Amino acid sequence: MDKNYYEILNLSRDASLKEIKSSYRKLASQYHPDVNNDKKAQEIFIKIREAYDVLSNPVKKEDYDNKLNYAELLRDTRRVVPSNHRPKWHQYSPYRTHRQQYNYKNIPQNQEFLIQNKKTFVTINWIIIIIGALLLSDFLTIEPGDKFYFNAFEVREVPSKGMIYNIEVGSYLKRVGPFKELSESEPAQLFKTKLFGKRKGYELYSIDGTANFVSDPAPIYGTLIFFPAITILLSIIGLFIKKHPVTFANLSIISILFAIFTLVIFLLS
């Protein structure tokens, strides 16, 4: 590409919107024709204005970055691809046509907020991933917990296997089995995770001393495990696409919402 807008504004490729605006104001005040009588000042000012118009608009900036990456790829591989041999998506994409018709005059205020807080979203995503790693580590651990007494109610018999029971402990009720006749005088053994102490299951003992393990994990590690799984996945995807600030920020917000739901489930489990 003949023009590098980042170099014109003396910026790095990862410059924030705040840095772009600051650099533009500084250069504009230096090269504006009204304050600079140099013959080349007007030409330089036009380039500065053109660069700012592109880099300050998130949609234009994303399109320009794609072109810049493409140009760098061609330069690195030391080959020139004729325009008629460029990828079809580059020439005929309906999405590209839509972007060409986009109104670039003003950046929506909400998009500007998202771009300015990119670093904050990156930090939040890393925190979510670290907490997710802790949850995964906890999920893979198990240790014995307290013992408890229960009431067992026979439901039906399964020939040659044993009896189906309803286990009742306070307001807790679960159907288990088939097991050999359970001993209600022998307390059940609870099993939990080592890090956060969440329930993994428990052992019920038959009259003959047989231990019967019942897998009954807490909701965060059981029926609702997809909430932390989706949260972590969204954060990882977000960090891979952080070069596209608006898309990255929107994905981060969704990830944060899932993280809030996950926290509520964790506290209630």
C-alpha positions, -999 to +999 in steps of 0.1 A: +000+000+000+013+035-009-001+051+023+004+039+058-021+059+079-005+047+111+029+062+100+013+094+089-002+099+124+030+086+141+011+057+157+016+020+163-008-006+149-024-012+183-031+025+190-063+032+209-090+056+197-078+081+224-043+080+211-055+084+175-075+115+184-046+130+204-021+125+176-045+140+151-050+171+171-013+176+176-004+172+139-035+191+127-025+221+149+011+219+135+002+216+097-031+234+094-028+259+064-040+287+087-011+284+110+016+269+087+027+289+056+049+261+042+039+251+007+038+214+016+017+220+048-016+218+030-007+185+013+005+170+046-026+183+064-048+165+038-030+133+044-034+137+081-071+143+078-075+113+055-057+091+079-078+103+108-111+098+089-102+061+084-085+052+118-111+070+139-140+050+124-141+014+137-156+000+105-132+018+081-103+009+104-111-028+103-113-027+065-080-008+063-063-032+087-074-061+065-059-044+034-027-036+053-024-072+065-030-084+029-003-060+016+022-071+042+015-108+034+023-101-003+054-082+006+066-110+029+061-137+003+077-115-024+050-120-049+024-098-065-011-111-070-030-094-099-064-079-089-082-104-110-066-133-090-075-120-056-097-142-034-133-141-046-145-129-011-122-099-016-138-089-049-174-100-047-184-102-010-219-088-003-206-078+031-179-057+015-205-040-007-226-033+024-196-017+041-189+005+011-224+019+015-220+025+052-223+060+065-189+068+079-195+104+090-202+097+126-191+069+150-220+058+173-212+068+209-217+032+221-190+019+197-166+046+208-171+035+244-164-001+235-132+008+216-119+031+244-123+002+270-106-025+249-078-030+275-104-034+303-122-061+283-089-079+276-082-079+314-118-092+322-115-120+296-082-131+312-097-131+346-126-152+334-102-177+318-081-180+350-113-186+371-124-211+345-091-230+349-096-231+387-132-244+382-118-271+359-091-281+384-117-283+411-141-304+390-113-330+385-107-334+423-126-354+449-123-361+486-145-375+514-166-350+533-191-353+562-212-383+569-250-380+571-280-401+579-309-405+555-343-421+550-347-447+523-381-455+508-385-486+485-400-478+451-398-510+431-377-541+428-355-549+398-352-587+395-317-600+403-303-565+407-320-550+438-343-523+449-349-488+435-350-463+464-361-427+471-334-411+493-346-383+516-324-359+536-343-329+548-357-313+516-334-333+494-350-361+475-334-383+449-342-417+433-313-441+433-305-478+426-310-506+420-291-515+451-292-544+476-311-536+508-298-503+522-288-499+558-303-467+572-284-472+605-251-468+586-245-431+577-238-422+541-204-408+531-205-375+512-178-367+486-169-332+475-143-313+455-111-302+472-108-266+462-144-252+465-160-281+484-188-286+459-208-319+461-197-347+437-218-375+451-221-399+481-219-435+491-248-455+505-241-488+523-261-520+520-268-543+549-241-566+537-215-538+538-215-531+500-207-494+492-229-479+465-217-447+450-243-422+437-230-395+414-249-363+422-227-333+415-237-297+424-255-279+395-223-259+386-206-292+378-237-311+367-268-300+347-257-264+344-220-270+336-226-255+301-227-220+316-190-219+328-181-239+296-197-213+273-183-184+293-147-197+290-151-204+253-164-169+246-135-153+264-109-174+245-126-166+212-127-129+222-089-128+228-083-143+194-103-115+176-093-085+198-079-069+166-115-062+157-124-039+186-162-036+182-168-074+176-143-082+205-161-058+229-196-072+220-184-107+225-168-097+258-200-083+271-218-115+263-191-134+281-194-111+311-232-118+313-226-156+312-199-151+339-225-134+361-250-162+356-222-187+364-213-169+396-249-170+407-251-207+400-218-213+418-230-195+449-264-213+449-248-248+443 
